[in-house]
Amino acid sequence: MLNLDCDDYAVAYRKLEKFAKRDESLLMFGKFGVVKNPPISDLDLFLCFSDEYLAVSRARILAYIREDRLLSYVCDHDPVIVSNSMLGKVEYLHTLYGLDLSYDRLSYSFVIPDDSYIKYLELVWATFLLPIAGTRALDVQAVDDRSNLLLLKNIHQSIDNMGSTNSELARSECVREAFIVGQIGSDEIRGEIASGLERMMTLLTAETPVKNQEAKISSYRLNRKMRISLGRADYVNLNSDKNGVIDMALSPSVWNMFELFYMLPGKADSVNYETYVQCSVNVYEITKKNDVSYPFIIPFCYPFYRKDFRFRFRRWAGLYL
């Protein structure tokens, strides 16, 4: 890890903002939250460009980040980069918690969804974390300690979002501090991810809005390393077979949420579900037209909105191609 303090993160933010503002198509520049634990923390950034220049401007920003040692470190993942035609949909695909714009040519007023919809976004976020946490907990892929600590904070934030009686984020702070002073190492961090995953699954099971519908299938191969399956309601079952493929057994209600996205699109009797799906499809069409990546997280780390043959076939067969 680089030896950084909060001032270094502020320097990196201003440096990227200055570069971005050279682009006349930049409409917004900002960040989510505040930096609390350098050098572990990362910068969560938000940029909005004009539609017609989205692809070129996005590529320029990402290249600038990759080529700069400080920026490539503090930006552990790509910024959320959108275009002006996505505004009005962004608010239904991202909670925008802690968004602070330092540049806003549009003086745009973001739509504020009602509390039930925000709760739904939090559930979607938790499902996105499940396959990642499962893979990291069993150490199937080599990941550095900082990345695991960043994931752990997301797990703890998700648990707090779903109404934990304890402050999980405070736990995350303690783990980071213990790591920085050398009291814990990689194994302990993975252990925290595993225990956090179990607590998150328990709350997610209680919070998922659609329950006890008959399952259409009982397992699905998400990718080369992860299979999810229908399990019991009272515990999380996480195993790895001889080929290194992880099987994560989901509770019936969480499994049902997966099926609604991937096997039964449009079948949920939920305005929140319908709104989320429609906004996702609309934004995907914009990104496809501009040949850029979809900028938001996706339920269960799987792009349900795709309609090309490869993804239609996977829905039908439940196979990894």
MOBELNOR-V485923 format. One record per backbone hydrogen bond with DSSP energy under -1.0 kcal/mol. CO is the residue of the C=O (numbers start at 0). NH is the residue of the N-H. E is the energy in kcal/mol with one decimal. If there is no record, write none. Layout:
CO NH E
CO NH E
//
This chain:
1 3 -1.3
4 8 -1.3
5 9 -1.9
6 10 -2.4
7 11 -2.3
8 12 -2.4
9 13 -2.4
10 14 -2.3
11 15 -2.3
12 16 -2.5
13 17 -2.5
14 18 -1.9
15 19 -2.9
16 20 -2.3
18 21 -1.3
19 22 -1.7
22 25 -1.9
24 49 -1.4
26 104 -2.5
27 47 -1.8
28 101 -1.9
28 102 -1.7
29 45 -2.6
30 99 -2.9
36 39 -2.1
36 40 -1.8
43 31 -2.9
44 79 -2.8
45 29 -2.2
46 81 -2.6
47 26 -3.5
47 27 -1.6
48 83 -1.4
49 52 -1.2
50 53 -1.5
52 56 -2.8
53 57 -2.7
54 58 -2.2
55 59 -2.0
56 60 -2.2
57 61 -2.5
58 62 -2.1
59 63 -2.0
60 64 -2.1
61 65 -2.4
62 66 -2.0
64 67 -1.1
67 71 -2.8
68 72 -1.0
69 73 -2.5
70 74 -2.3
73 42 -3.3
73 75 -1.2
79 46 -2.8
81 48 -2.4
82 85 -1.8
85 88 -2.4
85 89 -1.9
88 91 -1.8
89 92 -2.0
89 93 -1.3
95 98 -1.8
97 32 -1.4
99 30 -1.9
102 28 -2.3
113 117 -2.0
114 118 -2.3
115 119 -1.5
116 120 -2.4
117 121 -2.0
118 122 -1.7
119 123 -2.3
120 124 -2.4
121 125 -1.9
122 126 -2.1
123 127 -1.9
124 128 -1.6
125 129 -1.2
128 132 -3.1
129 133 -2.4
130 134 -2.0
131 135 -2.4
132 136 -2.7
133 137 -1.3
134 139 -1.9
135 138 -1.3
143 147 -1.7
144 148 -2.3
145 149 -2.3
146 150 -2.2
147 151 -2.5
148 152 -1.9
149 153 -1.6
150 154 -2.3
151 155 -2.7
152 156 -2.8
153 157 -2.3
154 158 -2.3
155 159 -2.3
156 160 -2.5
157 161 -1.6
158 163 -1.3
159 162 -1.8
165 167 -1.2
166 170 -1.2
167 171 -2.1
168 172 -2.2
169 173 -2.0
170 174 -2.3
171 175 -2.3
172 176 -2.4
173 177 -2.5
174 178 -2.1
175 179 -2.5
176 180 -1.7
177 182 -2.7
178 181 -1.4
184 188 -1.8
185 189 -2.4
186 190 -2.0
187 191 -2.0
188 192 -2.1
189 193 -2.3
190 194 -2.3
191 195 -2.6
192 196 -2.6
193 197 -1.7
194 198 -2.0
195 199 -2.7
196 200 -2.6
197 201 -1.9
198 202 -2.0
199 203 -2.7
200 204 -2.4
201 205 -1.5
202 206 -1.8
203 207 -2.1
217 229 -2.7
219 227 -2.7
224 245 -2.7
225 221 -1.5
225 222 -1.6
226 247 -2.7
227 219 -2.8
228 249 -3.3
236 248 -2.8
238 246 -3.1
240 243 -2.1
244 240 -2.4
245 226 -3.3
246 238 -2.2
247 228 -2.2
249 230 -3.5
250 254 -2.9
251 255 -2.1
252 256 -1.5
253 257 -1.9
254 258 -2.4
255 259 -2.1
256 260 -1.2
257 261 -2.2
258 262 -2.4
258 263 -2.9
263 266 -2.0
267 269 -1.6
269 273 -2.3
270 274 -2.6
271 275 -2.5
272 276 -2.7
273 277 -2.4
274 278 -2.5
275 279 -2.3
276 280 -2.6
277 281 -2.4
278 282 -2.5
279 283 -2.5
280 284 -2.3
281 285 -1.5
282 286 -2.5
283 287 -2.8
284 288 -2.1
285 289 -1.7
286 291 -2.3
297 300 -2.0
298 301 -1.6
301 303 -1.8
302 305 -1.5
307 311 -2.2
308 312 -2.9
309 313 -1.7
310 314 -2.0
311 315 -1.8
312 316 -3.1
313 317 -2.9
317 220 -1.0
//
